[in-house]
Every structure is written in C-alpha cells, then in structure tokens.
Amino acid sequence: MQNRTLIWLQWLAIALTVTFGMVAGEYFKPFNVSYDHRALIIDGQRRMLISAGIHYPRATPEMWPDLIAKSKEGGADVVQTYVFWSGHEPVRGQYNFEGRYDLVKFVKLVGSSGLYLHLRIGPYVCAEWNFGGFPVWLRDIPGIVFRTDNAPFKEEMQRFVKKIVDVMREESLFSWQGGPIIMLQIENEYGNIEGSFGQKGKDYVKWAAEMAVGLEAGVPWVMCKQTDAPEYIIDACNGYYCDGFKPNSNKKPIFWTENWDGWYTNWGGRLPHRPVEDLAFAVARFYQRGGSFQNYYMFFGGTNFGRTSGGPNLITSYDYDAPIDEYGLLSQPKWGHLKDLHAAIKLCEPALIAAESAQYIKLGSMQEAHVYRGNKSICSAFLANIDEHKTISVQFLGQYYTLPPWSVSILPDCKNVAFNTAKIGAQTSIKVVDFDLEPTLSAKNSALMIQKEVPLVSDSWMTFKEPIGVWGDGNFTLKGILEHLNVTKDRSDYLWYITRIYVSDEDVLHWEDNEINPSLIIDSMRDLVRIFINGELIGSARGDWVKVVQKVQFKQGYNDVMLLSETVGLQNYGAFLEKDGAGFKGQITLTGFKNGDVNITHSPWTYQVGLKGEFLKLYATKDNESSSWINLTDDEVPSTLTWYKTYFDSPGGKDPVVLDFSSMGKGQAWVNGHHIGRYWTLVAPKDGCQETCDYRGAYDSDKCNTNCGKPTQIWYHVPRSWLKPSDNLLVMFEETGGNPFEISVKTVSVKTVCGQMSEDYYPPLEMWAHPNYNKMTPVVHLQCEDGYEIGSIEFASYGTPQGSCQGFSIGNCHATNSSDILSNVCEGRKSCEIEVSNSVFGDPCPRTVKTLAVKATCKPSSSSSSSTQRYAGVSDI
C-alpha cells in the first residue's frame, strides 16, 4: 500500500509541475527541453509522453478546442501536427495563416489547454495530402529536383522552414519562451527513398539537419525513419509496432512519431479498422521495452476538405479509425480503452523515468517481464504474453498472473495489475446517421416550429449545363500532348484535350464491310479520362498509369476527339515527385482505319483548363443568382457534366451534419461557398471483409476491413460553423449523372451506449491511491455525448449474460433486479457509474464469476435533466 501511494504521489507531483508552472501571459513558465538516452527532459525532468496527432486543416478552428480537450481528457500530454506548406504558401511568397491554416491560433489553443506541441515542419509531409504537402508551383522552378542535394530545392525549403520557425519565435511559442512547442521535425520518412538519390541523398540529410539546427529554435529536432540521422538529431520510428526499434545512437531516446492506429482509404476500397486491443498491446510493449514518446497517427483524422486529399484516389474522409472520429465524436471503446491504458502508464512514470533501463525476466517461451525500479522502493512492471493463441499463467516475484493471448499486463507497483491490454472496460458507443427529428426554428419566422418529415435536402433544384470542350478565351492550341499539371498548375482537376480528325468514305465502308469499329488507344493514363466523340460521352477509364482502349464510332467527314483528363488528388509519396505528373504518357492512336493506324499524338491539340462553372464561381454565395441557372425537372436527370444548386435548412441541435450523396456519381460539392470535398460513389469489392475481427496477431491494413460491396463513402461532413439556420447554398458539379433530388441532410450522433464488465475486472484507476484499492470492485461507466442524457435502459443483466452490444441476451444466471437498479441510477443523467458486485445486485449464482452487461439509449437532454453522474455502489469498504 505504501509503495502504491508513493507512486501516485510522485506521478501527481510530475503533473502539478506542469499545471502550476504557468504564469500570467505565458502558457507555461519558460522551460528548456533536452534529452538523454532514456527520454525527453522537460524543465530538468525526464518525461514519458503520450501524443495525439491532430492536423489543424482537417478540421475547422471552431472544432479545435473540443478536439484538444478530448485529447487531453484521453490522456495525451502532447499534440502533434504537420505543417502544410501548400496551404500556407499557395502562391510563392504569399503566405496564408488564416482560417483552417491559422497555425498560430492552433498552437496557442494547445498551449492554453496545458498540452505540449510537437511541430513537424517537414516541409514534405506525405500525410495522404495533395502532392505530399508541397505547393504545386514548386515543380515549376527551373532545375529543381525535390528532396535531394539540389540548390533550387534547398533554397525554397530553407526559406519556408525558416519562415515557420520565425513565426513561432515571434509569437513566443517555443518552450523557452513559455510556449508549448517542445520538439520540431525536419524532413519526413526520407529513409524510404534516400537510396534513389545515391550520394546526393546522404548529403541532403546532413544539409537538412544542419540547416534546421542552425535556425536556433531552441528545442530538439527529430527525423523519422532516418537511420543515418546525425548525432544531434533524434531518429524515430513510424509503423504499427515500434517496440523493437532502437535509435542509431545509445545517446538518443526511443521515440515513436507515428503509431498507425488505423489506415487511409481509396475510392472503391474497403474501410480498414485496427482493433483497440492490438493497438493498446503495441503501445504497452513500446513503453515496456524502453520507449518514452509515442504519438497516435491519428488521434483525430478529420476531413480532406476541398481538393486536399492526395493519393491519387484517396477519399475525402480522413477518419483513419481514430479514437476521435471525423466529426469530433469519441470512437468507443477505442478512446476509452486507450484512456485507461494511458492512466496505467502514467502510474508507472516515476519508475520509468528513474530507471536507466529495465530488468528483463523471461517468464515462459513467449512470455516476458520488464521491471523498472527507482528510489524509495518505487517499482513498476510490464508482463507480456506474445503468444497469439493461448492464455498463460506465469509466476512473477512470487505471485501468479494470468495473461490473455497477445496482451500486456501493467503493474504500477510490481504487485497489482492495474490494466491488461486485451481486457476492455470502456463503454461501447453505437453511432447512427439519420435525419433530424427534432423541431427547429425557422429563420424566416422565429415563432414557427417546423418538423422535418423527410431528410431530403430539397425538392427544388436549379441546374447549369457545363459546356463540353472549349468554353472560354483561355484556351490555346499546340501540336503534341502536354503533361496535365504543366498546363493546369493544379488550379483545377480538369483539363480538356481536343483535336479534330478526318474520316473518309473509304474508312466508313471498311468498317461496315468488315463489321468492325475503330478504337482509341492511350498508351498510359492517370487518374481518369472521359472520352467524347463529337460531343457525346462514349466511355471512361480510371487507373494509375494504365493503358486505355476504347471502341469509338465516327461519322464521315470531320470528327472532334475530346478527352477530359481528371486528377483525383496528386501523388503524395515517393521519390521525384516533381516528375510525377498526370494526364497521358506515350502515344495516342486510332486503330482500325483502312490504311492503318492513325497516330494523333502530334496533331494540333486545343487545351482548355478547368470548367466554365469553376471560372464563373458558380459555388460562390455572392452574386450567385446572376448566373445562367434554370429550374431542374425530374425528367432532366441523370445528366453528365452538370451543375446543380439548391438551398436547405440546417438540422436542429448541435450534432455533426453530413450530406448523403449516395444518389450521386462523381464530382465536387460546396456549401455556402466552402468546398466540402470531392465525392464519388465507387463501390468496394464484395470480398475481403471479416465477420469478426480477431485482435490477436500482427495487424496490417487488410486484416479487419468492413463495408464490402458498398460505396466507400456516401456521407460528407459539413462543419456546423459553415452553416446558417436556413437558406444554406449547396452547389454540386456532377460528372456522371446522379440524382440530386435524392440527396439528404443528416446528423451523426451516439444513440446507444453499452457496458460489459466482469466482477474480476480491475477497480477504477483513479482510485489507485485508495488504502483499500485491492478490495475495491470494478465499476461500469456509461456516458452520452454532450447534449444527450440516458433515456432508457434497454438491457441489463448481472450474472452470465451472452452476446455483445449489438445483441445482448440473458444467460443461465441473472439478477432480476438488474434493470430496475440501472434505470434508477442512470436514466435522466448524462453519465452514471455502477459497481459490478454482489453488494449492489445480490448474488444470483454463488461460486460463479458474474458479469454486468447493460445497454442504454441516449436522447437529447431535457431542460430538467441532471448533467451530473450518479453512482451506485458501496461508498466505503
């Protein structure tokens, strides 16, 4: 007991050093940051740090405070973010630090919450972001070669990195100035491509490190996946597992800059999920084996608004199966289980920072312990079972412990288990996407309460037909095929290639006599092409530098060949990105003519960048009525290359809002002038998904997929701050012919919460210092999201219940008072707690380990409801 209390008091002292070190006008009392072989040293003290990855442009500034607060509540000490060059310098020399790119505001919010910040300047970020975060104008600088010992690139890179460091310094945001920034990053996963550049790659690494340190930011710099990082740069690990990682010097600590807690998704792909038991196992193993800084990539993923998604062909959602979902709601049990894990690790921090290294004890063929000892009998231990199949009982320091497969038990006092990675105590939350059933006030008549009967956005739409081919004065004609990005400069996804051919009578007779059709062949194409002949769409193709063969029909005389080339996010990964273009490569040929193939590659081609609707800014709220919109009727859909617009009212309440585009094809959408992203209803393969997901064993992005046979994404986030109560302008450009009349507006909410816990689970970690902790009982905690309360208990059973949150059932043993007790404790409150013990429910089956399972519904809070939680249990033991 004395040892456990001492551990808790030492951890509390570490936490209070941060909390009460703040002074007026500063986020923290100014402090220095350094490191040794064991950990980052903050204000003279080693720290075990847990970091939450949040990319500020993937949310709105209005969302930032809540995301930061939920990260802190989940146990994070640090927030980590990239810096997005393309957003901050869209035009060379013209900087943008406003709106979603208000980096200074974001950093200050992190600091004001009491969290530290890890700023990854890069400036290459990858991040599934368009062009890896590089501004597209960078590729047009003469003689430039990205990310190597190349003078033009180094000049531009240094200028931007210096700009960011200078801005942070001017705003007093570094730790030694009382700010939250404790660490910076230069470059990003360069080791993956360094070999492509030979000696110049090695020279570039040294230059980048020297340049970064020479900016005198006053905090440590890291490089991730960089085994040849110089002595004065910390090299770090990225991956699903980093417990075996060792830096390239025994003077450096073990850092994990990207713990991939999910994965990204392509259009037409399945949705990946990483089980939280495996994620917790990876984190616990990392700290068990000497790690000291770990960042979740991502803790909040967010949304690729506008045309920021990279790839190519990455979807607009960047949810990443993160602990906080795309909309800012908690993903449970992932968030809650990790919160418990972090609390257990923090209880071990006094021992972890005191010990120079761990004592290793082999407990079995695939079981091991790592013991950390400090002064005053401080001792913490991690017991691991890396067997993927068997539960094993091991003996450790004279006691026996049961270890589930593929799990780690954490013993903050080397005696009592506070947490096991495979045993989830956190609640499960089930989210629903549905239309608003709550009455909302009409902005036009504040006294009128209207009830939405259907979720459709509108039954009144207007349309504007996009011209096919040349539409404006900006077109030009040249002989030969130009590379897509060299023409568009990424100002638009779209580029028209137009040429004219002559078809003779003999060619037509040749096709008729032989019953054949000519074909258009493109040697290599990326990302998507739509083929028009004489203004008619005859086919499309998509892929990553794929050959295109399309049968065509020509009339006698002159025929227009019109190719609409499209990008769907620029390449964000790999060497020589400046050479990685889009559009067409090789030859474009017409086959099947009487006198042989016709090569039209070097014919005169007319180029038209973008769409007329983009040029007219049909999506803008200002002067929108002045454009040539006409009313849309049912018989005019579906229609290709068409603009649509309507107005809609916002759903009531504060739940996140989404638009359901399942009735549409492919295109882009804007709400009140804000570009909410690309949409595409490509369907995932029917196979490759698992009915059940086994957490045991090494994870990869194909292991636990869902959504097979369904469109990859149909819901598109519209942040509340972009909406008005009514008359919200929705503008869409549709390429393939969807039906806008069936678009619906919905909200995302948690309507069901469940808890399931056995009486042999661990007592709450916040009670660790209690003198009778070992005799305390486990507690089920249920909580609805803000603005909701527990409406009813749908299921409750103390005994031997079966099933899971999706379908509980009563087992052979059941306490008949279960539902009444839960209803009395929980209904009408935002949250409640109840002990899992016979003292609360009685003993329905002696000599049997009992479990409490409960399923509750969440409903909008009433004005008379209590926001405080209620507790049921024995108050003293």
DATAHU-V128986 format. One record per helix or strand of 3 or more residues. SS is the DSSP state (a for helix, b for strand). FROM is the first residue (numbers start at 1). LEN is the number of residues. Records with the same first field share a line. If there is no record, write none. Layout:
SS=FROM-LEN  FROM-LEN
This chain:
a=2-18  56-3  61-13  85-4  99-3  103-10  130-4  136-5  151-20  175-3  190-3  194-4  199-16  276-13  334-21  484-5  505-10  577-3  612-4  624-3  634-3  720-3  740-3  765-3  773-3  818-9  838-4
b=33-3  40-3  45-3  49-6  78-5  116-7  181-6  220-5  234-6  254-7  291-10  359-6  367-7  379-7  392-5  399-5  407-5  428-7  440-3  445-6  462-4  476-4  494-10  519-15  536-16  557-10  583-9  604-6  642-7  656-5  666-6  674-7  715-4  728-7  744-15  779-5  788-12  831-5  851-10  870-3
